[in-house]
Amino acid sequence: MTTLSYGIDYLLRHSPVIGVPVVNTTIMSSTNIVDPDRYTPFIAPDYTNPLRIVTGYYPDLDKDPQVHRTLKKYYYYKLLDKWMYGDLKSLLAYVALDGGKPRLINSLSDLNTNSVNNSKEDDLTIRINFLESIISTDLIKTVLERIVHKYGIHWYHLNKNEDIIKKKLEIAIKELLENKIKKNK
């Protein structure tokens, strides 16, 4: 017997017509009709006919790879086009400009966040374009997946948790840049 309140055994016990079996319209098949990686099954009572159970599948946005790709691109460009000019401006200090040409700083002791605060917008754009070649969308996807799993956030609720995303991206990008600087020594 199932423990679901809407299971077949529950409906049989609570059938309004004694002796009338409850009809289940589920089609059994040995092959998957629906992709289980993108859809989640459901079972519910049919309120118009208490002798019938409604089953089916609904699209699960947490499992949909298209949603993941869309959000990955959205946060990648939001990072580069908005957050780097604002809250994450300190990451630009890892990039030095030599005659207008960007490069990673030679060592972590050369890190000076004040140099970024006094920079012109053109210099910031050059630094951000350089970081764009280092930061991959795979890094963004990895950070988003960790956030979703660690905090139990749905993919479609990430927009309500952008402060967490910003902090985690900043940590991941700092780690990436520091590792690259250490390898260049």
C-alpha distance (Angstrom), angle and dihedral (degrees) to the residues before:
residue distance angle dihedral
M1 . . .
T2 3.75 . .
T3 3.77 121.9 .
L4 3.79 93.3 -141.6
S5 3.77 111.6 114.4
Y6 3.79 88.9 -137.3
G7 3.79 97.6 46.1
I8 3.78 121.8 126.3
D9 3.80 91.9 -104.8
Y10 3.82 90.7 54.9
L11 3.79 92.1 50.5
L12 3.82 91.5 47.3
R13 3.81 90.6 52.7
H14 3.79 92.1 46.5
S15 3.78 99.3 38.8
P16 3.81 110.1 144.3
V17 3.79 90.4 -142.8
I18 3.80 112.2 56.8
G19 3.76 113.6 -135.4
V20 3.82 94.4 16.2
P21 3.80 111.4 114.8
V22 3.78 119.3 -130.7
V23 3.79 111.9 -112.8
N24 3.79 117.3 -129.6
T25 3.80 112.6 -164.6
T26 3.80 96.8 -168.0
I27 3.80 113.6 133.8
M28 3.79 112.8 -139.4
S29 3.77 116.6 -147.3
S30 3.78 134.8 169.4
T31 3.81 91.2 -139.2
N32 3.77 126.2 63.4
I33 3.77 109.7 -106.2
V34 3.80 90.9 -177.0
D35 3.80 126.8 43.8
P36 3.86 104.3 -110.5
D37 3.81 90.5 -157.3
R38 3.80 91.1 65.6
Y39 3.80 105.5 26.5
T40 3.78 133.4 55.6
P41 3.80 122.5 -150.6
F42 3.78 122.1 -124.5
I43 3.78 137.2 -171.2
A44 3.80 123.4 -160.6
P45 3.78 139.0 159.2
D46 3.76 119.4 -99.1
Y47 3.79 102.2 -122.1
T48 3.80 92.8 -162.1
N49 3.80 92.3 55.1
P50 3.83 116.8 26.6
L51 3.80 90.7 -165.5
R52 3.80 92.2 65.9
I53 3.80 134.1 72.8
V54 3.79 120.5 -150.6
T55 3.78 116.6 -144.4
G56 3.74 131.7 173.0
Y57 3.76 146.9 116.5
Y58 3.77 133.1 -82.4
P59 3.79 127.0 -163.1
D60 3.80 110.3 -98.2
L61 3.81 108.4 -147.6
D62 3.81 91.2 -163.1
K63 3.81 88.8 63.2
D64 3.80 98.0 39.4
P65 3.84 110.5 109.1
Q66 3.81 91.0 -158.1
V67 3.82 89.8 61.0
H68 3.82 89.3 49.4
R69 3.83 92.1 50.9
T70 3.80 92.5 46.9
L71 3.80 93.8 50.0
K72 3.79 91.9 44.0
K73 3.81 90.9 56.0
Y74 3.80 92.3 41.8
Y75 3.81 93.5 55.1
Y76 3.81 92.8 40.5
Y77 3.80 91.9 58.3
K78 3.79 93.4 37.4
L79 3.81 87.7 55.5
L80 3.79 93.2 50.0
D81 3.79 100.0 36.9
K82 3.80 102.2 37.4
W83 3.80 117.5 8.5
M84 3.82 95.9 46.6
Y85 3.79 89.7 58.4
G86 3.79 91.4 48.3
D87 3.78 131.4 17.7
L88 3.82 96.7 8.6
K89 3.79 96.4 44.8
S90 3.81 90.0 117.7
L91 3.83 89.4 71.6
L92 3.80 88.8 67.6
A93 3.82 89.2 68.0
Y94 3.82 87.5 76.8
V95 3.81 87.7 68.7
A96 3.80 119.5 72.0
L97 3.78 124.9 -163.0
D98 3.81 118.9 -136.6
G99 3.78 109.0 -173.1
G100 3.80 90.4 -26.6
K101 3.83 93.2 -49.2
P102 3.80 116.5 116.8
R103 3.80 125.5 -132.7
L104 3.77 136.6 156.4
I105 3.79 114.7 -91.2
N106 3.82 114.8 -97.3
S107 3.81 96.8 -121.7
L108 3.76 139.4 -1.6
S109 3.81 89.3 -106.4
D110 3.84 87.3 67.8
L111 3.82 90.2 61.3
N112 3.81 108.8 121.7
T113 3.79 117.5 167.9
N114 3.81 92.0 -173.6
S115 3.80 90.1 68.1
V116 3.80 89.4 63.3
N117 3.80 94.4 48.0
N118 3.83 90.7 57.1
S119 3.83 95.1 45.1
K120 3.77 125.4 113.9
E121 3.78 119.6 -116.2
D122 3.83 91.7 -107.5
D123 3.81 90.3 57.1
L124 3.80 90.7 48.6
T125 3.81 90.2 51.5
I126 3.81 90.9 51.5
R127 3.81 90.8 51.1
I128 3.80 92.5 46.9
N129 3.81 91.8 49.7
F130 3.79 88.6 52.0
L131 3.81 91.6 50.5
E132 3.80 88.9 48.7
S133 3.80 87.8 67.0
I134 3.83 90.5 52.6
I135 3.80 102.2 40.7
S136 3.79 111.8 71.3
T137 3.76 130.5 -160.5
D138 3.81 86.8 -120.7
L139 3.81 88.7 65.3
I140 3.80 89.4 52.4
K141 3.80 91.4 48.6
T142 3.81 91.9 49.3
V143 3.80 91.8 50.8
L144 3.81 92.1 47.2
E145 3.81 91.9 48.9
R146 3.80 90.8 50.7
I147 3.81 90.9 50.2
V148 3.80 92.2 48.7
H149 3.81 92.6 50.1
K150 3.81 98.6 38.8
Y151 3.79 98.2 46.1
G152 3.81 98.6 29.0
I153 3.79 91.9 -122.5
H154 3.79 119.7 158.1
W155 3.80 116.0 -123.6
Y156 3.78 90.0 -119.6
H157 3.84 90.5 55.0
L158 3.79 96.3 54.1
N159 3.80 90.7 101.9
K160 3.82 88.8 65.8
N161 3.81 90.2 55.6
E162 3.79 102.7 48.4
D163 3.82 92.8 131.1
I164 3.80 89.5 62.6
I165 3.80 90.7 45.8
K166 3.81 91.6 51.2
K167 3.82 92.8 50.0
K168 3.79 93.9 46.5
L169 3.80 93.1 45.9
E170 3.79 90.7 49.6
I171 3.81 90.9 52.0
A172 3.82 93.0 46.6
I173 3.82 94.2 46.9
K174 3.82 92.6 46.6
E175 3.79 89.2 51.4
L176 3.82 91.2 48.3
L177 3.81 93.5 48.9
E178 3.81 94.4 44.4
N179 3.82 90.5 51.0
K180 3.82 90.6 50.5
I181 3.81 91.3 48.9
K182 3.82 91.5 49.1
K183 3.82 91.0 49.9
N184 3.81 91.6 51.4
K185 3.81 92.4 58.5
